[in-house]
């Protein structure tokens, strides 16, 4: 399974970001995002920073990953708390898909 994980920057230069995430400290290639200030959230995937994230986006992504981990362990129950931003609404389609819906 290929999943990006939010990590918080501790320090960074133009090439490497040292970050803290769910697996502890990681060093990322951040050439796609450039130098970012400490405290910035990055979406990490396979040792690379793909893009920066807002605090809210990082929190929602982390919550969804927590729910996935519980589901993979076979935990039952109500997962709505992990997806509070989706509970009472239908997620919007991206603009490029809206054209294909009648």
NUKOL-915540 format. One record per residue: residue number from 1; residue in three letters; x, y, z of N, C-alpha, C in turn. Coordinates in steps of 0.2 Angstrom, whole numbers, plus 5000, padded with zeros to 4 digits. Each point is the difference from the previous one (the first is absolute). Example, Ala and Ser with C-alpha at 12.3 -4.5 7.8 and 13.67 -1.06 7.14 Angstrom:
<rs>
<r n="1" res="ALA" n_c1="5066" n_c2="4972" n_c3="5039" ca_c1="4996" ca_c2="5006" ca_c3="5000" c_c1="5004" c_c2="5006" c_c3="5000"/>
<r n="2" res="SER" n_c1="4998" n_c2="5005" n_c3="4996" ca_c1="5004" ca_c2="5006" ca_c3="5001" c_c1="4996" c_c2="5005" c_c3="5003"/>
</rs>
This chain:
<rs>
<r n="1" res="UNK" n_c1="5004" n_c2="4994" n_c3="5000" ca_c1="4996" ca_c2="5006" ca_c3="5000" c_c1="5004" c_c2="5006" c_c3="5000"/>
<r n="2" res="UNK" n_c1="4999" n_c2="5005" n_c3="4996" ca_c1="5004" ca_c2="5006" ca_c3="4999" c_c1="4996" c_c2="5006" c_c3="5004"/>
<r n="3" res="UNK" n_c1="5003" n_c2="5002" n_c3="5005" ca_c1="4996" ca_c2="5005" ca_c3="5004" c_c1="5005" c_c2="5006" c_c3="5002"/>
<r n="4" res="UNK" n_c1="4999" n_c2="5006" n_c3="4999" ca_c1="5004" ca_c2="5005" ca_c3="5003" c_c1="4998" c_c2="5002" c_c3="5007"/>
<r n="5" res="UNK" n_c1="5005" n_c2="5002" n_c3="5004" ca_c1="4999" ca_c2="5001" ca_c3="5007" c_c1="5002" c_c2="5007" c_c3="5002"/>
<r n="6" res="UNK" n_c1="4996" n_c2="5004" n_c3="5004" ca_c1="5002" ca_c2="5006" ca_c3="5002" c_c1="5006" c_c2="5000" c_c3="5005"/>
<r n="7" res="UNK" n_c1="5005" n_c2="5004" n_c3="4999" ca_c1="5005" ca_c2="5001" ca_c3="5005" c_c1="5002" c_c2="5008" c_c3="5001"/>
<r n="8" res="UNK" n_c1="5002" n_c2="5001" n_c3="5006" ca_c1="5001" ca_c2="5008" ca_c3="5001" c_c1="5008" c_c2="5001" c_c3="5000"/>
<r n="9" res="UNK" n_c1="5002" n_c2="5005" n_c3="4996" ca_c1="5007" ca_c2="5002" ca_c3="4999" c_c1="5003" c_c2="5003" c_c3="5007"/>
<r n="10" res="UNK" n_c1="5005" n_c2="4997" n_c3="5001" ca_c1="5004" ca_c2="5002" ca_c3="5006" c_c1="5006" c_c2="5005" c_c3="4998"/>
<r n="11" res="UNK" n_c1="5003" n_c2="4999" n_c3="4994" ca_c1="5004" ca_c2="5004" ca_c3="4997" c_c1="5001" c_c2="4998" c_c3="4992"/>
<r n="12" res="UNK" n_c1="5002" n_c2="5005" n_c3="4996" ca_c1="5000" ca_c2="4998" ca_c3="4993" c_c1="5005" c_c2="5005" c_c3="4996"/>
<r n="13" res="UNK" n_c1="5003" n_c2="4998" n_c3="4995" ca_c1="5003" ca_c2="5004" ca_c3="4995" c_c1="4997" c_c2="4999" c_c3="4993"/>
<r n="14" res="UNK" n_c1="5004" n_c2="5001" n_c3="4995" ca_c1="4997" ca_c2="5000" ca_c3="4993" c_c1="4999" c_c2="4992" c_c3="4998"/>
<r n="15" res="UNK" n_c1="5004" n_c2="4996" n_c3="5003" ca_c1="5000" ca_c2="4993" ca_c3="4998" c_c1="4997" c_c2="4995" c_c3="5005"/>
<r n="16" res="UNK" n_c1="5001" n_c2="5001" n_c3="5006" ca_c1="4998" ca_c2="4995" ca_c3="5005" c_c1="4996" c_c2="5003" c_c3="5006"/>
<r n="17" res="UNK" n_c1="4995" n_c2="4997" n_c3="5002" ca_c1="4996" ca_c2="5002" ca_c3="5006" c_c1="5000" c_c2="4995" c_c3="5005"/>
<r n="18" res="UNK" n_c1="5002" n_c2="5001" n_c3="5006" ca_c1="5000" ca_c2="4996" ca_c3="5006" c_c1="4993" c_c2="5001" c_c3="5003"/>
<r n="19" res="UNK" n_c1="4996" n_c2="4995" n_c3="5001" ca_c1="4993" ca_c2="5000" ca_c3="5002" c_c1="4998" c_c2="4995" c_c3="5005"/>
<r n="20" res="UNK" n_c1="4995" n_c2="5001" n_c3="5004" ca_c1="4997" ca_c2="4996" ca_c3="5005" c_c1="4993" c_c2="4998" c_c3="4997"/>
<r n="21" res="UNK" n_c1="4999" n_c2="4993" n_c3="5001" ca_c1="4994" ca_c2="4997" ca_c3="4997" c_c1="4998" c_c2="4994" c_c3="5005"/>
<r n="22" res="UNK" n_c1="4995" n_c2="4997" n_c3="4998" ca_c1="4997" ca_c2="4994" ca_c3="5004" c_c1="5006" c_c2="4995" c_c3="5001"/>
<r n="23" res="UNK" n_c1="5004" n_c2="4999" n_c3="4995" ca_c1="5006" ca_c2="4995" ca_c3="5001" c_c1="5006" c_c2="5003" c_c3="5003"/>
<r n="24" res="UNK" n_c1="5000" n_c2="5006" n_c3="5003" ca_c1="5005" ca_c2="5003" ca_c3="5003" c_c1="5004" c_c2="5005" c_c3="4995"/>
<r n="25" res="UNK" n_c1="5006" n_c2="5001" n_c3="5001" ca_c1="5004" ca_c2="5005" ca_c3="4996" c_c1="5001" c_c2="4997" c_c3="4993"/>
<r n="26" res="UNK" n_c1="4999" n_c2="5004" n_c3="4995" ca_c1="5002" ca_c2="4998" ca_c3="4993" c_c1="5003" c_c2="5005" c_c3="4996"/>
<r n="27" res="UNK" n_c1="5005" n_c2="4999" n_c3="4995" ca_c1="5003" ca_c2="5005" ca_c3="4996" c_c1="4997" c_c2="4999" c_c3="4993"/>
<r n="28" res="UNK" n_c1="4997" n_c2="5005" n_c3="4997" ca_c1="4997" ca_c2="5000" ca_c3="4994" c_c1="5004" c_c2="5004" c_c3="4995"/>
<r n="29" res="UNK" n_c1="5000" n_c2="4998" n_c3="4994" ca_c1="5002" ca_c2="5004" ca_c3="4994" c_c1="4994" c_c2="5005" c_c3="4999"/>
<r n="30" res="UNK" n_c1="5002" n_c2="5006" n_c3="5001" ca_c1="4994" ca_c2="5005" ca_c3="4999" c_c1="5001" c_c2="5005" c_c3="4994"/>
<r n="31" res="UNK" n_c1="5004" n_c2="4997" n_c3="4994" ca_c1="5001" ca_c2="5004" ca_c3="4994" c_c1="4994" c_c2="5002" c_c3="4997"/>
<r n="32" res="UNK" n_c1="4994" n_c2="4996" n_c3="5001" ca_c1="4994" ca_c2="5002" ca_c3="4996" c_c1="4997" c_c2="5006" c_c3="5004"/>
<r n="33" res="UNK" n_c1="5001" n_c2="5001" n_c3="5006" ca_c1="4997" ca_c2="5005" ca_c3="5004" c_c1="5004" c_c2="5006" c_c3="5002"/>
<r n="34" res="UNK" n_c1="5007" n_c2="4999" n_c3="4999" ca_c1="5005" ca_c2="5005" ca_c3="5002" c_c1="5001" c_c2="5001" c_c3="5008"/>
<r n="35" res="UNK" n_c1="5003" n_c2="5005" n_c3="5002" ca_c1="5001" ca_c2="5001" ca_c3="5007" c_c1="4994" c_c2="5002" c_c3="5003"/>
<r n="36" res="UNK" n_c1="4998" n_c2="4997" n_c3="5005" ca_c1="4994" ca_c2="5002" ca_c3="5004" c_c1="5002" c_c2="5002" c_c3="5007"/>
<r n="37" res="UNK" n_c1="4996" n_c2="5004" n_c3="5004" ca_c1="5002" ca_c2="5002" ca_c3="5006" c_c1="4998" c_c2="4994" c_c3="5005"/>
<r n="38" res="UNK" n_c1="5003" n_c2="5000" n_c3="5006" ca_c1="4999" ca_c2="4995" ca_c3="5005" c_c1="4992" c_c2="5001" c_c3="5002"/>
<r n="39" res="UNK" n_c1="4997" n_c2="4994" n_c3="5001" ca_c1="4993" ca_c2="5000" ca_c3="5002" c_c1="4995" c_c2="4999" c_c3="4994"/>
<r n="40" res="UNK" n_c1="5003" n_c2="5000" n_c3="4994" ca_c1="4996" ca_c2="4999" ca_c3="4994" c_c1="4998" c_c2="4992" c_c3="5000"/>
<r n="41" res="UNK" n_c1="4994" n_c2="4999" n_c3="4998" ca_c1="4998" ca_c2="4993" ca_c3="4999" c_c1="5002" c_c2="4998" c_c3="4993"/>
<r n="42" res="UNK" n_c1="5002" n_c2="4994" n_c3="4999" ca_c1="5002" ca_c2="4998" ca_c3="4993" c_c1="4996" c_c2="4993" c_c3="4999"/>
<r n="43" res="UNK" n_c1="4998" n_c2="4999" n_c3="4994" ca_c1="4998" ca_c2="4993" ca_c3="4998" c_c1="5006" c_c2="4996" c_c3="4998"/>
<r n="44" res="UNK" n_c1="5001" n_c2="4995" n_c3="5003" ca_c1="5006" ca_c2="4996" ca_c3="4999" c_c1="4998" c_c2="4993" c_c3="4996"/>
<r n="45" res="UNK" n_c1="5004" n_c2="4998" n_c3="4996" ca_c1="4999" ca_c2="4994" ca_c3="4996" c_c1="5007" c_c2="4997" c_c3="4998"/>
<r n="46" res="UNK" n_c1="5002" n_c2="4994" n_c3="5002" ca_c1="5006" ca_c2="4997" ca_c3="4998" c_c1="5006" c_c2="5004" c_c3="5000"/>
<r n="47" res="UNK" n_c1="5001" n_c2="5004" n_c3="5006" ca_c1="5006" ca_c2="5004" ca_c3="5001" c_c1="5000" c_c2="5007" c_c3="4997"/>
<r n="48" res="UNK" n_c1="4994" n_c2="5002" n_c3="4997" ca_c1="5000" ca_c2="5006" ca_c3="4997" c_c1="4994" c_c2="5004" c_c3="5003"/>
<r n="49" res="UNK" n_c1="5001" n_c2="5007" n_c3="5000" ca_c1="4995" ca_c2="5004" ca_c3="5001" c_c1="4996" c_c2="5002" c_c3="4994"/>
<r n="50" res="UNK" n_c1="4994" n_c2="4998" n_c3="5000" ca_c1="4996" ca_c2="5002" ca_c3="4993" c_c1="4997" c_c2="5007" c_c3="5000"/>
<r n="51" res="UNK" n_c1="4997" n_c2="5002" n_c3="5006" ca_c1="4998" ca_c2="5007" ca_c3="5000" c_c1="4999" c_c2="5002" c_c3="5007"/>
<r n="52" res="UNK" n_c1="4999" n_c2="5006" n_c3="5001" ca_c1="4998" ca_c2="5003" ca_c3="5007" c_c1="4993" c_c2="4999" c_c3="5001"/>
<r n="53" res="UNK" n_c1="4998" n_c2="5000" n_c3="5007" ca_c1="4993" ca_c2="4999" ca_c3="5002" c_c1="4998" c_c2="5005" c_c3="5005"/>
<r n="54" res="UNK" n_c1="4994" n_c2="5002" n_c3="5001" ca_c1="4998" ca_c2="5004" ca_c3="5005" c_c1="4999" c_c2="4996" c_c3="5006"/>
<r n="55" res="UNK" n_c1="5000" n_c2="5003" n_c3="5006" ca_c1="4999" ca_c2="4996" ca_c3="5006" c_c1="4994" c_c2="4996" c_c3="5000"/>
<r n="56" res="UNK" n_c1="4994" n_c2="5003" n_c3="4998" ca_c1="4994" ca_c2="4996" ca_c3="4999" c_c1="5000" c_c2="4994" c_c3="4996"/>
<r n="57" res="UNK" n_c1="5003" n_c2="5001" n_c3="4994" ca_c1="5001" ca_c2="4995" ca_c3="4995" c_c1="5004" c_c2="4994" c_c3="5003"/>
<r n="58" res="UNK" n_c1="5006" n_c2="5002" n_c3="5004" ca_c1="5004" ca_c2="4995" ca_c3="5003" c_c1="4996" c_c2="4996" c_c3="5005"/>
<r n="59" res="UNK" n_c1="4996" n_c2="5004" n_c3="5004" ca_c1="4996" ca_c2="4997" ca_c3="5006" c_c1="4995" c_c2="4995" c_c3="4997"/>
<r n="60" res="UNK" n_c1="4996" n_c2="5002" n_c3="4994" ca_c1="4995" ca_c2="4995" ca_c3="4997" c_c1="5004" c_c2="4994" c_c3="4997"/>
<r n="61" res="UNK" n_c1="5005" n_c2="5001" n_c3="4997" ca_c1="5004" ca_c2="4994" ca_c3="4997" c_c1="5002" c_c2="4996" c_c3="5005"/>
<r n="62" res="UNK" n_c1="5003" n_c2="5002" n_c3="5006" ca_c1="5002" ca_c2="4996" ca_c3="5005" c_c1="4995" c_c2="4996" c_c3="5003"/>
<r n="63" res="UNK" n_c1="4994" n_c2="5003" n_c3="5001" ca_c1="4994" ca_c2="4997" ca_c3="5003" c_c1="4998" c_c2="4994" c_c3="4995"/>
<r n="64" res="UNK" n_c1="5000" n_c2="5002" n_c3="4994" ca_c1="4998" ca_c2="4994" ca_c3="4995" c_c1="5005" c_c2="4995" c_c3="5000"/>
<r n="65" res="UNK" n_c1="5006" n_c2="5001" n_c3="5001" ca_c1="5005" ca_c2="4995" ca_c3="5001" c_c1="4999" c_c2="4996" c_c3="5006"/>
<r n="66" res="UNK" n_c1="4998" n_c2="5003" n_c3="5006" ca_c1="4999" ca_c2="4997" ca_c3="5006" c_c1="4994" c_c2="4995" c_c3="4999"/>
<r n="67" res="UNK" n_c1="4995" n_c2="5002" n_c3="4996" ca_c1="4994" ca_c2="4996" ca_c3="4999" c_c1="5002" c_c2="4994" c_c3="4996"/>
<r n="68" res="UNK" n_c1="5004" n_c2="5001" n_c3="4995" ca_c1="5002" ca_c2="4994" ca_c3="4995" c_c1="5004" c_c2="4995" c_c3="5005"/>
<r n="69" res="UNK" n_c1="5004" n_c2="5003" n_c3="5004" ca_c1="5004" ca_c2="4995" ca_c3="5004" c_c1="4996" c_c2="4996" c_c3="5005"/>
<r n="70" res="UNK" n_c1="4994" n_c2="5003" n_c3="5002" ca_c1="4996" ca_c2="4996" ca_c3="5004" c_c1="4996" c_c2="4995" c_c3="4996"/>
<r n="71" res="UNK" n_c1="4998" n_c2="5002" n_c3="4994" ca_c1="4996" ca_c2="4995" ca_c3="4996" c_c1="5004" c_c2="4995" c_c3="4998"/>
<r n="72" res="UNK" n_c1="5007" n_c2="5001" n_c3="4999" ca_c1="5004" ca_c2="4994" ca_c3="4998" c_c1="5002" c_c2="4996" c_c3="5005"/>
<r n="73" res="UNK" n_c1="4999" n_c2="5002" n_c3="5006" ca_c1="5001" ca_c2="4995" ca_c3="5006" c_c1="4993" c_c2="4997" c_c3="5002"/>
<r n="74" res="UNK" n_c1="4995" n_c2="5001" n_c3="4996" ca_c1="4994" ca_c2="4997" ca_c3="5001" c_c1="4995" c_c2="5003" c_c3="5005"/>
<r n="75" res="UNK" n_c1="5002" n_c2="5006" n_c3="5003" ca_c1="4996" ca_c2="5003" ca_c3="5005" c_c1="4993" c_c2="5002" c_c3="4997"/>
<r n="76" res="UNK" n_c1="4995" n_c2="4999" n_c3="5003" ca_c1="4993" ca_c2="5002" ca_c3="4998" c_c1="4999" c_c2="5007" c_c3="5003"/>
<r n="77" res="UNK" n_c1="4994" n_c2="5002" n_c3="4999" ca_c1="4997" ca_c2="5006" ca_c3="5003" c_c1="4999" c_c2="5005" c_c3="4995"/>
<r n="78" res="UNK" n_c1="4999" n_c2="5006" n_c3="5003" ca_c1="4998" ca_c2="5006" ca_c3="4996" c_c1="5006" c_c2="5004" c_c3="4998"/>
<r n="79" res="UNK" n_c1="5001" n_c2="5001" n_c3="4994" ca_c1="5006" ca_c2="5003" ca_c3="4997" c_c1="4998" c_c2="5007" c_c3="4998"/>
<r n="80" res="UNK" n_c1="4994" n_c2="5003" n_c3="5002" ca_c1="4998" ca_c2="5006" ca_c3="4998" c_c1="5005" c_c2="5006" c_c3="5003"/>
<r n="81" res="UNK" n_c1="5002" n_c2="4998" n_c3="5006" ca_c1="5004" ca_c2="5005" ca_c3="5004" c_c1="5007" c_c2="5002" c_c3="4996"/>
<r n="82" res="UNK" n_c1="5002" n_c2="4995" n_c3="4996" ca_c1="5006" ca_c2="5000" ca_c3="4997" c_c1="4999" c_c2="5004" c_c3="4993"/>
<r n="83" res="UNK" n_c1="4994" n_c2="5001" n_c3="4998" ca_c1="4998" ca_c2="5003" ca_c3="4994" c_c1="4995" c_c2="5006" c_c3="5001"/>
<r n="84" res="UNK" n_c1="5001" n_c2="5004" n_c3="5005" ca_c1="4995" ca_c2="5005" ca_c3="5002" c_c1="4999" c_c2="5005" c_c3="4994"/>
<r n="85" res="UNK" n_c1="5005" n_c2="5001" n_c3="4996" ca_c1="4999" ca_c2="5005" ca_c3="4994" c_c1="4995" c_c2="4997" c_c3="4995"/>
<r n="86" res="UNK" n_c1="4999" n_c2="4993" n_c3="5000" ca_c1="4996" ca_c2="4997" ca_c3="4995" c_c1="4993" c_c2="4998" c_c3="5002"/>
<r n="87" res="UNK" n_c1="4999" n_c2="5000" n_c3="5007" ca_c1="4994" ca_c2="4996" ca_c3="5003" c_c1="4993" c_c2="5003" c_c3="4997"/>
<r n="88" res="UNK" n_c1="4999" n_c2="5006" n_c3="5000" ca_c1="4994" ca_c2="5003" ca_c3="4998" c_c1="5000" c_c2="5003" c_c3="4993"/>
<r n="89" res="UNK" n_c1="5004" n_c2="4998" n_c3="4995" ca_c1="5000" ca_c2="5002" ca_c3="4994" c_c1="5003" c_c2="4995" c_c3="4995"/>
<r n="90" res="UNK" n_c1="4998" n_c2="5001" n_c3="4994" ca_c1="5003" ca_c2="4996" ca_c3="4994" c_c1="5007" c_c2="5004" c_c3="4998"/>
<r n="91" res="UNK" n_c1="5005" n_c2="4996" n_c3="4999" ca_c1="5006" ca_c2="5004" ca_c3="4998" c_c1="4999" c_c2="5002" c_c3="4993"/>
<r n="92" res="UNK" n_c1="5003" n_c2="5006" n_c3="4999" ca_c1="4999" ca_c2="5003" ca_c3="4993" c_c1="5004" c_c2="4997" c_c3="4995"/>
<r n="93" res="UNK" n_c1="4998" n_c2="4999" n_c3="4994" ca_c1="5004" ca_c2="4998" ca_c3="4994" c_c1="5005" c_c2="5005" c_c3="4998"/>
<r n="94" res="UNK" n_c1="5006" n_c2="4998" n_c3="4998" ca_c1="5005" ca_c2="5004" ca_c3="4997" c_c1="4997" c_c2="5003" c_c3="4994"/>
<r n="95" res="UNK" n_c1="5002" n_c2="5006" n_c3="4998" ca_c1="4997" ca_c2="5004" ca_c3="4994" c_c1="5001" c_c2="4996" c_c3="4994"/>
<r n="96" res="UNK" n_c1="5005" n_c2="4996" n_c3="4999" ca_c1="5001" ca_c2="4996" ca_c3="4993" c_c1="4995" c_c2="4994" c_c3="5000"/>
<r n="97" res="UNK" n_c1="4997" n_c2="4998" n_c3="5006" ca_c1="4995" ca_c2="4995" ca_c3="5000" c_c1="4993" c_c2="5002" c_c3="4999"/>
<r n="98" res="UNK" n_c1="4999" n_c2="5006" n_c3="5002" ca_c1="4993" ca_c2="5003" ca_c3="5000" c_c1="4997" c_c2="5000" c_c3="4993"/>
<r n="99" res="UNK" n_c1="5005" n_c2="5001" n_c3="4995" ca_c1="4997" ca_c2="5001" ca_c3="4993" c_c1="4998" c_c2="4993" c_c3="4998"/>
<r n="100" res="UNK" n_c1="5002" n_c2="4994" n_c3="5003" ca_c1="4998" ca_c2="4994" ca_c3="4997" c_c1="4993" c_c2="4997" c_c3="5004"/>
<r n="101" res="UNK" n_c1="4998" n_c2="5004" n_c3="5005" ca_c1="4993" ca_c2="4998" ca_c3="5003" c_c1="4994" c_c2="5003" c_c3="4997"/>
<r n="102" res="UNK" n_c1="4995" n_c2="4996" n_c3="4998" ca_c1="4994" ca_c2="5003" ca_c3="4997" c_c1="4997" c_c2="5005" c_c3="5005"/>
</rs>
